[in-house]
Each structure stands twice: as C-alpha cells, then as structure tokens.
Amino acid sequence: MSATLLEYKCPCCGGKIEFDSSLQKMKCPYCDTEFDMQTLKDYDNVLNNQPADDMNWESTPGNEWHEGETDNLSVYVCNSCGGEIVCDNTTAATHCPFCDNPVVMAGKFSGDLRPDYVIPFKLDKKAAKEAFNRHLQGKKLLPKVFRDQNHIDEIKGVYVPFWLFDAEADANIRYKATRVRVWSDSTYDYTDTSFYSIIRGGNIAFEHVPVDGSSKMADDLMESIEPFNFNEAVDFQTAYLSGYFADKYDVTAEQSIDRANQRIKSSTEAQFASTVNGYASVTPESTSIQLSNSKAKYALYPVWLLTTSWNGEQYIFAMNGQTGKFVGNLPLDKNAYWKWFGAIAGAIGAAVFAVLSLLWLL
C-alpha cells in the first residue's frame, strides 16, 4: 500500500504552507500569510479545473491559380540564399532583394497557392529614398563617413507573403497582484505587502493577425514596420505585381500557427491585464485560451527593401510600402561613442563630487 503526501504552496510567495493548529488555519512560515481552509480549497479547485489552452486551427488559406493567370510571371532564383522571387516578364532583375547577390532567371512561375488579398503599393521608390535619408538624420553616433559617402546599392519593391489569422478567443486568466503600504516610526521603517488572486474571463476577437510567410525576411524586421491597414486590401490580381517582386512563401500556414498563437496569447493577456487597476504589480499566473471560428487567409503586403554596404558589411532597411514606416540598423562610430560615454561619466562624476563636498562642509 502506498501513501501520497500532499503539499500546498503559498499563492503569494510559493513556499510550502502547513496547518497551524493554534490558528486553525493554513499558514506560510515564509511570508506569514494565513489562509482559511475554504479559501484554499476554492483556490485549489480553480487550479485543477482550469482547462488547458486549445489553440488549434482549421484553415485552408489561398486559392488555386486561374488558368493562364501565371503565363506572364517568371521566377528568379538566388544562388546565394536560395530565395525565389516572383515578378512579371517586364521586370529586369540583377540582384536578390534579400542578400543583394546576383540572381538568375529560373523559368515560368508554377505551383503554390494563389493569394487571397494584396495591399497595393502606395509609396514609390522616391519616397523610400527620402525615408532613408530621414532615418540617417539626428544620429550623433553614426559614422560621419557612412553619412557622407554612403550610397544605396539597391532599392526593390517586394510583395512579402503573410498569413492572416482570424479567431475568437475565450480566455480565463488568473493574475497575482500586490498592494504595498509603507510607513515609519521613530525606530523602524515598515513595508506591508498584500497579495491578491484576480481572475478575469471573457471573449476577444482577432482579425488579420499577420505572420510573415518568408524565412528570408526576419520576423522582427517585418513586425517592426507594422501595422498594415487591411481596410485597403483588395482581391488579388496579378496586375498588381507589375514592376515589383513577389517573394514566394516558404513557410506554410500550418508552420505559422505557433507564431500566430503567441501573438494572440500575449495580446489577450495584455488586454485583460489592462482591466486590473489599483495594484502595485500585476503578474499573470495562468492562462487558458480556447479558440473558435478560426481561419487563415493568404495575402501579399508591400515592402520596400533597401540595401547598402559600408566598411565591408551590408545593411538592410525596410519600409512599409503602404504607410511609410521605416526601420533598419545603423553602424556605430565607436570613437564617438566612447567620447559621448566619457562626457556623460565625467558629468556624473562631477555631480557626485559636488554633492560629497557639500555634505563634507555640512
């Protein structure tokens, strides 16, 4: 015959709590929090009965291409990164928009899914150049040589594949919150921290949660130029590709579900947490999300990619072709950085010295 030893952990600090016969309550020996038996039983029932996340999707995004629709589309293949770039027959391509290496014509486009939607480019190449120049302004730690001698190697308009996820999320989230009271007397300073278990439940709907469908495009880069305004999306037609590139997706909708779930879960937690007010801290302890009416669509979003090289390194910048939002990393002038750091450190040192001198005089 085997025996099972039951242990309860304190909801406030996580320590092991035991029954105190003098109080006739459960008490934590670490933070001295007391619990009556019914409260602890209710809390334990909440933990045991909360369902696990159910964030499964039943989706069939994209459509089949219409007969003859791909006759005027060609595919360029990059021998360096392996990227496949779709464009019309009038587009002259000499370099890959992702790694800037030469690309070769592979032949007529075929296969893969037809996009459901496309957001057409609203901003042209000139706007991308102007945004790049604005991006350089005010950067005091940018090497002067980069600013003066830098030239843009390549600017290409690329339709980037995105999977768009719609769903309704029924969520139950439990938070641990605290309130802190501080006071003093002539001898001691006191801090009293009260812990609360807060439960929020409800339904929240998501539309067009985007997940980049190209492994060649860094997720953080694409998310940095969000949001795209889906209200301006139109039904896909190949005519919108004229004069631009279209990156072929190499990450399927099924492979993108985990990323979509992460974005939905974090957004749900943040939205529900915003309703918990009046506490010093709020920390999610457990989350249960059930998805319903889930579906996915396939869309192409407009992005200007700019590549430039300096000091033997290549820098890639991206601009939202609809809104103009521009992002990209810049090189650091180390000499300027250390001069700036030294000036700041010197100013802080002088201020500390002045305070100490004043205290000494007092």
Kinemage of the C-alpha trace (Angstrom):
@kinemage 1
@onewidth
@group {chain A} dominant
@subgroup {mainchain}
@vectorlist {calphas} color= white
{ca met a 1} P 0.000 0.000 0.000
{ca ser a 2} L 1.415 3.411 -0.970
{ca ala a 3} L 0.735 6.762 0.644
{ca thr a 4} L 0.632 10.144 -1.079
{ca leu a 5} L 1.976 13.217 0.670
{ca leu a 6} L 0.007 16.320 -0.242
{ca glu a 7} L 1.781 19.650 -0.319
{ca tyr a 8} L 0.270 23.093 -0.742
{ca lys a 9} L 2.262 26.047 -1.987
{ca cys a 10} L 1.643 29.589 -0.870
{ca pro a 11} L -0.057 31.575 -3.671
{ca cys a 12} L 1.856 34.655 -2.516
{ca cys a 13} L 5.481 33.519 -2.294
{ca gly a 14} L 5.429 29.902 -3.482
{ca gly a 15} L 6.617 28.497 -0.142
{ca lys a 16} L 5.250 25.325 1.416
{ca ile a 17} L 2.316 26.055 3.726
{ca glu a 18} L 1.127 23.910 6.637
{ca phe a 19} L -1.807 23.741 9.017
{ca asp a 20} L -1.351 25.819 12.175
{ca ser a 21} L -3.337 24.186 14.962
{ca ser a 22} L -3.305 27.298 17.156
{ca leu a 23} L -4.869 29.400 14.398
{ca gln a 24} L -6.915 26.609 12.871
{ca lys a 25} L -5.736 27.929 9.513
{ca met a 26} L -3.100 27.194 6.928
{ca lys a 27} L -0.088 29.465 7.383
{ca cys a 28} L 3.004 30.163 5.312
{ca pro a 29} L 6.132 30.159 7.511
{ca tyr a 30} L 7.981 32.354 4.989
{ca cys a 31} L 5.660 35.329 4.447
{ca asp a 32} L 3.260 34.674 7.384
{ca thr a 33} L 0.210 34.736 5.112
{ca glu a 34} L -2.790 32.922 6.593
{ca phe a 35} L -5.497 31.046 4.662
{ca asp a 36} L -8.754 29.594 5.898
{ca met a 37} L -9.461 26.110 4.627
{ca gln a 38} L -12.385 27.042 2.365
{ca thr a 39} L -10.388 29.743 0.587
{ca leu a 40} L -7.532 27.332 -0.013
{ca lys a 41} L -9.938 24.667 -1.235
{ca asp a 42} L -11.571 27.084 -3.686
{ca tyr a 43} L -8.175 28.186 -4.922
{ca asp a 44} L -7.094 24.574 -5.421
{ca asn a 45} L -10.307 23.825 -7.352
{ca val a 46} L -9.619 26.740 -9.693
{ca leu a 47} L -6.143 25.403 -10.394
{ca asn a 48} L -7.317 21.845 -11.005
{ca asn a 49} L -10.377 22.671 -13.106
{ca gln a 50} L -8.888 25.299 -15.405
{ca pro a 51} L -8.726 23.815 -18.913
{ca ala a 52} L -5.537 23.830 -20.913
{ca asp a 53} L -5.112 26.066 -23.934
{ca asp a 54} L -6.979 24.929 -27.031
{ca met a 55} L -5.483 26.956 -29.873
{ca asn a 56} L -5.949 24.647 -32.842
{ca trp a 57} L -6.766 25.960 -36.298
{ca glu a 58} L -8.771 24.613 -39.184
{ca ser a 59} L -7.697 26.723 -42.094
{ca thr a 60} L -7.221 26.422 -45.829
{ca pro a 61} L -5.805 29.792 -46.897
{ca gly a 62} L -5.113 30.645 -50.508
{ca asn a 63} L -6.708 29.514 -53.744
{ca glu a 64} L -5.755 27.722 -56.929
{ca trp a 65} L -4.369 29.847 -59.747
{ca his a 66} L -6.773 30.546 -62.603
{ca glu a 67} L -5.988 29.089 -65.995
{ca gly a 68} L -3.475 31.271 -67.867
{ca glu a 69} L -3.061 33.657 -64.919
{ca thr a 70} L 0.611 32.768 -64.371
{ca asp a 71} L 1.639 32.888 -68.036
{ca asn a 72} L 3.307 36.298 -67.618
{ca leu a 73} L 5.012 35.510 -64.312
{ca ser a 74} L 8.638 34.442 -64.009
{ca val a 75} L 10.813 33.245 -61.157
{ca tyr a 76} L 14.292 34.431 -60.264
{ca val a 77} L 16.445 32.200 -58.070
{ca cys a 78} L 19.264 33.489 -55.862
{ca asn a 79} L 22.282 31.201 -55.947
{ca ser a 80} L 23.413 32.550 -52.576
{ca cys a 81} L 20.396 32.452 -50.226
{ca gly a 82} L 18.151 30.239 -52.349
{ca gly a 83} L 15.367 32.769 -52.424
{ca glu a 84} L 12.734 32.518 -55.159
{ca ile a 85} L 11.358 35.860 -56.293
{ca val a 86} L 8.282 36.115 -58.484
{ca cys a 87} L 7.839 39.025 -60.923
{ca asp a 88} L 6.317 39.773 -64.285
{ca asn a 89} L 8.197 39.316 -67.554
{ca thr a 90} L 8.953 43.035 -67.891
{ca thr a 91} L 10.903 43.214 -64.606
{ca ala a 92} L 14.670 43.384 -65.011
{ca ala a 93} L 16.328 41.730 -62.020
{ca thr a 94} L 20.040 41.617 -61.427
{ca his a 95} L 20.333 41.311 -57.634
{ca cys a 96} L 18.475 39.497 -54.871
{ca pro a 97} L 16.445 41.930 -52.719
{ca phe a 98} L 17.287 39.898 -49.616
{ca cys a 99} L 21.060 39.365 -49.795
{ca asp a 100} L 21.999 41.615 -52.773
{ca asn a 101} L 23.747 38.794 -54.642
{ca pro a 102} L 23.160 38.178 -58.378
{ca val a 103} L 20.048 36.212 -59.318
{ca val a 104} L 19.357 34.098 -62.386
{ca met a 105} L 16.171 33.517 -64.344
{ca ala a 106} L 14.748 30.092 -63.481
{ca gly a 107} L 11.731 29.976 -65.756
{ca lys a 108} L 7.985 30.353 -65.673
{ca phe a 109} L 6.195 30.509 -62.366
{ca ser a 110} L 4.182 27.470 -61.369
{ca gly a 111} L 2.619 25.828 -58.346
{ca asp a 112} L 1.960 27.175 -54.846
{ca leu a 113} L -1.187 28.871 -53.661
{ca arg a 114} L -2.769 31.942 -55.153
{ca pro a 115} L -3.019 34.831 -52.631
{ca asp a 116} L -6.455 35.821 -51.363
{ca tyr a 117} L -5.606 39.504 -50.951
{ca val a 118} L -2.993 42.103 -51.778
{ca ile a 119} L -2.341 45.567 -50.361
{ca pro a 120} L -1.079 47.613 -53.327
{ca phe a 121} L 1.977 49.844 -53.015
{ca lys a 122} L 1.016 53.431 -52.126
{ca leu a 123} L 4.563 54.833 -51.855
{ca asp a 124} L 7.153 54.832 -54.641
{ca lys a 125} L 10.923 54.426 -54.802
{ca lys a 126} L 11.473 58.168 -54.323
{ca ala a 127} L 9.592 58.046 -51.018
{ca ala a 128} L 11.780 55.137 -49.894
{ca lys a 129} L 14.958 57.138 -50.637
{ca glu a 130} L 13.632 60.148 -48.740
{ca ala a 131} L 12.712 57.957 -45.763
{ca phe a 132} L 16.228 56.501 -45.762
{ca asn a 133} L 17.775 59.972 -45.665
{ca arg a 134} L 15.481 60.986 -42.795
{ca his a 135} L 16.491 57.806 -40.989
{ca leu a 136} L 20.115 58.998 -41.001
{ca gln a 137} L 19.334 62.430 -39.589
{ca gly a 138} L 19.963 63.151 -35.921
{ca lys a 139} L 22.050 60.006 -35.377
{ca lys a 140} L 25.003 61.502 -33.481
{ca leu a 141} L 26.776 58.157 -33.096
{ca leu a 142} L 26.539 57.353 -36.810
{ca pro a 143} L 29.983 57.376 -38.512
{ca lys a 144} L 30.330 60.612 -40.479
{ca val a 145} L 31.945 58.744 -43.372
{ca phe a 146} L 28.880 56.500 -43.625
{ca arg a 147} L 26.588 59.508 -43.799
{ca asp a 148} L 28.734 61.390 -46.321
{ca gln a 149} L 29.916 58.570 -48.561
{ca asn a 150} L 27.076 56.105 -48.179
{ca his a 151} L 25.133 55.196 -51.272
{ca ile a 152} L 22.153 52.912 -51.641
{ca asp a 153} L 23.188 49.790 -53.524
{ca glu a 154} L 19.680 48.582 -54.318
{ca ile a 155} L 16.055 49.558 -53.754
{ca lys a 156} L 13.415 46.997 -54.605
{ca gly a 157} L 9.678 46.877 -54.046
{ca val a 158} L 8.749 43.419 -52.797
{ca tyr a 159} L 5.364 41.923 -52.019
{ca val a 160} L 6.038 39.879 -48.884
{ca pro a 161} L 3.810 36.843 -48.200
{ca phe a 162} L 1.800 36.956 -44.975
{ca trp a 163} L -0.614 34.502 -43.419
{ca leu a 164} L -3.510 36.360 -41.784
{ca phe a 165} L -5.254 34.667 -38.879
{ca asp a 166} L -8.785 35.384 -37.608
{ca ala a 167} L -10.170 33.879 -34.416
{ca glu a 168} L -12.325 34.425 -31.363
{ca ala a 169} L -10.558 33.765 -28.076
{ca asp a 170} L -12.452 32.721 -24.946
{ca ala a 171} L -9.973 33.380 -22.157
{ca asn a 172} L -9.731 32.819 -18.418
{ca ile a 173} L -6.659 34.395 -16.882
{ca arg a 174} L -5.547 34.437 -13.255
{ca tyr a 175} L -3.234 37.188 -12.063
{ca lys a 176} L -1.241 37.618 -8.870
{ca ala a 177} L -1.414 41.235 -7.758
{ca thr a 178} L 0.074 43.150 -4.860
{ca arg a 179} L -0.655 46.283 -2.895
{ca val a 180} L 2.129 47.842 -0.845
{ca arg a 181} L 1.780 50.053 2.213
{ca val a 182} L 4.821 51.795 3.677
{ca trp a 183} L 5.084 53.708 6.951
{ca ser a 184} L 7.671 54.569 9.597
{ca asp a 185} L 8.001 55.305 13.279
{ca ser a 186} L 10.904 56.666 15.255
{ca thr a 187} L 12.643 53.299 15.217
{ca tyr a 188} L 11.741 51.327 12.097
{ca asp a 189} L 10.571 51.581 8.505
{ca tyr a 190} L 7.704 49.210 7.740
{ca thr a 191} L 6.511 47.664 4.477
{ca asp a 192} L 3.277 45.692 4.327
{ca thr a 193} L 2.624 43.777 1.093
{ca ser a 194} L -0.831 42.317 0.466
{ca phe a 195} L -1.278 39.645 -2.210
{ca tyr a 196} L -4.419 39.123 -4.285
{ca ser a 197} L -5.566 36.451 -6.698
{ca ile a 198} L -7.538 38.087 -9.521
{ca ile a 199} L -9.454 36.225 -12.209
{ca arg a 200} L -10.536 37.696 -15.499
{ca gly a 201} L -12.654 35.951 -18.120
{ca gly a 202} L -14.188 36.987 -21.386
{ca asn a 203} L -14.143 36.885 -25.159
{ca ile a 204} L -11.952 38.859 -27.526
{ca ala a 205} L -11.935 38.746 -31.334
{ca phe a 206} L -8.866 38.975 -33.562
{ca glu a 207} L -8.780 39.844 -37.250
{ca his a 208} L -5.923 39.587 -39.703
{ca val a 209} L -3.152 38.741 -37.224
{ca pro a 210} L -0.149 38.773 -39.588
{ca val a 211} L 2.655 36.214 -39.650
{ca asp a 212} L 5.478 36.568 -42.167
{ca gly a 213} L 5.459 33.611 -44.555
{ca ser a 214} L 9.043 34.039 -45.757
{ca ser a 215} L 12.021 32.568 -43.906
{ca lys a 216} L 14.285 35.067 -45.674
{ca met a 217} L 12.530 38.000 -44.044
{ca ala a 218} L 13.355 38.390 -40.359
{ca asp a 219} L 10.158 38.278 -38.276
{ca asp a 220} L 11.285 41.150 -36.061
{ca leu a 221} L 12.020 43.300 -39.130
{ca met a 222} L 8.580 42.687 -40.602
{ca glu a 223} L 6.808 43.199 -37.275
{ca ser a 224} L 8.716 46.462 -36.806
{ca ile a 225} L 7.080 48.017 -39.888
{ca glu a 226} L 3.583 47.011 -38.806
{ca pro a 227} L 0.773 47.832 -38.772
{ca phe a 228} L -0.603 47.449 -42.277
{ca asn a 229} L -4.097 48.809 -42.873
{ca phe a 230} L -6.093 45.829 -44.099
{ca asn a 231} L -9.023 48.089 -44.992
{ca glu a 232} L -7.072 48.964 -48.138
{ca ala a 233} L -6.564 45.328 -49.147
{ca val a 234} L -8.150 44.188 -52.412
{ca asp a 235} L -8.789 40.841 -54.032
{ca phe a 236} L -5.556 39.588 -55.570
{ca gln a 237} L -4.843 40.185 -59.234
{ca thr a 238} L -1.535 39.538 -60.973
{ca ala a 239} L -1.619 43.066 -62.419
{ca tyr a 240} L -0.549 44.424 -59.020
{ca leu a 241} L 2.801 42.608 -59.401
{ca ser a 242} L 3.755 44.613 -62.469
{ca gly a 243} L 7.091 46.340 -61.823
{ca tyr a 244} L 7.563 44.693 -58.427
{ca phe a 245} L 8.862 41.465 -56.984
{ca ala a 246} L 6.772 38.993 -55.008
{ca asp a 247} L 8.551 36.743 -52.551
{ca lys a 248} L 7.342 33.129 -52.717
{ca tyr a 249} L 6.277 31.828 -49.328
{ca asp a 250} L 8.430 29.029 -47.943
{ca val a 251} L 6.795 28.916 -44.503
{ca thr a 252} L 3.351 27.306 -44.682
{ca ala a 253} L 0.238 28.429 -42.820
{ca glu a 254} L 0.490 25.357 -40.598
{ca gln a 255} L 4.086 26.230 -39.715
{ca ser a 256} L 2.986 29.786 -38.856
{ca ile a 257} L 0.298 28.785 -36.359
{ca asp a 258} L 2.651 28.755 -33.342
{ca arg a 259} L 3.712 32.328 -34.061
{ca ala a 260} L 0.083 33.409 -34.519
{ca asn a 261} L -0.853 31.751 -31.217
{ca gln a 262} L 1.984 33.554 -29.436
{ca arg a 263} L 0.796 36.916 -30.726
{ca ile a 264} L -2.841 36.178 -29.853
{ca lys a 265} L -1.960 34.924 -26.387
{ca ser a 266} L 0.299 37.850 -25.483
{ca ser a 267} L -2.248 40.371 -26.817
{ca thr a 268} L -5.061 38.712 -24.852
{ca glu a 269} L -3.048 38.713 -21.630
{ca ala a 270} L -2.111 42.370 -22.105
{ca gln a 271} L -5.691 43.421 -22.895
{ca phe a 272} L -7.137 41.629 -19.876
{ca ala a 273} L -4.343 42.909 -17.620
{ca ser a 274} L -5.273 46.473 -18.563
{ca thr a 275} L -8.561 45.946 -16.681
{ca val a 276} L -6.758 45.165 -13.417
{ca asn a 277} L -6.165 48.562 -11.812
{ca gly a 278} L -5.166 49.888 -8.417
{ca tyr a 279} L -2.361 47.434 -7.684
{ca ala a 280} L 1.381 47.902 -7.289
{ca ser a 281} L 2.122 44.903 -9.508
{ca val a 282} L 0.131 42.518 -11.691
{ca thr a 283} L 1.634 39.226 -12.882
{ca pro a 284} L -0.195 36.561 -14.950
{ca glu a 285} L -0.051 33.192 -13.210
{ca ser a 286} L -2.066 31.003 -15.558
{ca thr a 287} L -3.848 31.452 -18.856
{ca ser a 288} L -6.482 29.305 -20.511
{ca ile a 289} L -7.439 30.272 -24.068
{ca gln a 290} L -9.933 28.443 -26.261
{ca leu a 291} L -10.081 29.474 -29.921
{ca ser a 292} L -13.192 29.275 -32.070
{ca asn a 293} L -14.213 30.361 -35.579
{ca ser a 294} L -10.559 30.267 -36.546
{ca lys a 295} L -9.488 30.727 -40.143
{ca ala a 296} L -6.484 31.917 -42.120
{ca lys a 297} L -6.010 33.835 -45.342
{ca tyr a 298} L -3.041 34.396 -47.632
{ca ala a 299} L -2.033 37.952 -48.540
{ca leu a 300} L 0.817 39.931 -50.075
{ca tyr a 301} L 1.937 43.090 -48.254
{ca pro a 302} L 4.053 45.861 -49.863
{ca val a 303} L 7.602 46.394 -48.559
{ca trp a 304} L 10.476 48.472 -49.909
{ca leu a 305} L 13.848 46.827 -49.225
{ca leu a 306} L 16.998 48.952 -49.319
{ca thr a 307} L 20.498 47.504 -49.150
{ca thr a 308} L 23.693 49.450 -48.649
{ca ser a 309} L 27.236 48.431 -47.885
{ca trp a 310} L 29.896 50.147 -45.797
{ca asn a 311} L 33.202 49.075 -44.340
{ca gly a 312} L 32.802 45.553 -45.710
{ca glu a 313} L 29.364 44.978 -44.160
{ca gln a 314} L 25.895 45.020 -45.656
{ca tyr a 315} L 22.950 46.814 -44.085
{ca ile a 316} L 19.313 46.074 -44.933
{ca phe a 317} L 16.483 48.534 -44.327
{ca ala a 318} L 12.754 48.056 -44.779
{ca met a 319} L 9.905 50.482 -45.353
{ca asn a 320} L 6.203 49.770 -45.196
{ca gly a 321} L 5.081 50.417 -48.776
{ca gln a 322} L 1.643 51.473 -47.562
{ca thr a 323} L 2.325 53.689 -44.500
{ca gly a 324} L 5.991 54.690 -44.938
{ca lys a 325} L 7.169 53.354 -41.576
{ca phe a 326} L 10.943 52.842 -41.892
{ca val a 327} L 13.290 50.617 -39.859
{ca gly a 328} L 16.848 49.367 -40.067
{ca asn a 329} L 20.047 49.081 -38.034
{ca leu a 330} L 22.919 51.540 -38.497
{ca pro a 331} L 26.656 51.241 -37.798
{ca leu a 332} L 28.119 52.739 -34.624
{ca asp a 333} L 31.028 55.180 -34.522
{ca lys a 334} L 32.980 53.655 -31.617
{ca asn a 335} L 35.200 56.699 -31.155
{ca ala a 336} L 32.165 58.975 -30.939
{ca tyr a 337} L 30.508 56.527 -28.557
{ca trp a 338} L 33.404 56.479 -26.122
{ca lys a 339} L 33.701 60.275 -26.251
{ca trp a 340} L 29.983 60.551 -25.503
{ca phe a 341} L 30.228 57.950 -22.740
{ca gly a 342} L 33.254 59.729 -21.246
{ca ala a 343} L 31.420 63.070 -21.261
{ca ile a 344} L 28.403 61.551 -19.504
{ca ala a 345} L 30.582 59.748 -16.965
{ca gly a 346} L 32.550 62.929 -16.341
{ca ala a 347} L 29.385 64.945 -15.756
{ca ile a 348} L 28.061 62.334 -13.321
{ca gly a 349} L 31.408 62.214 -11.518
{ca ala a 350} L 31.485 65.984 -11.158
{ca ala a 351} L 27.937 65.993 -9.762
{ca val a 352} L 28.776 63.262 -7.226
{ca phe a 353} L 31.932 65.125 -6.182
{ca ala a 354} L 29.940 68.332 -5.673
{ca val a 355} L 27.361 66.521 -3.512
{ca leu a 356} L 30.066 64.868 -1.385
{ca ser a 357} L 31.853 68.186 -0.946
{ca leu a 358} L 28.629 69.804 0.218
{ca leu a 359} L 27.988 67.002 2.675
{ca trp a 360} L 31.538 67.336 3.982
{ca leu a 361} L 31.044 71.061 4.599
{ca leu a 362} L 27.810 70.373 6.426
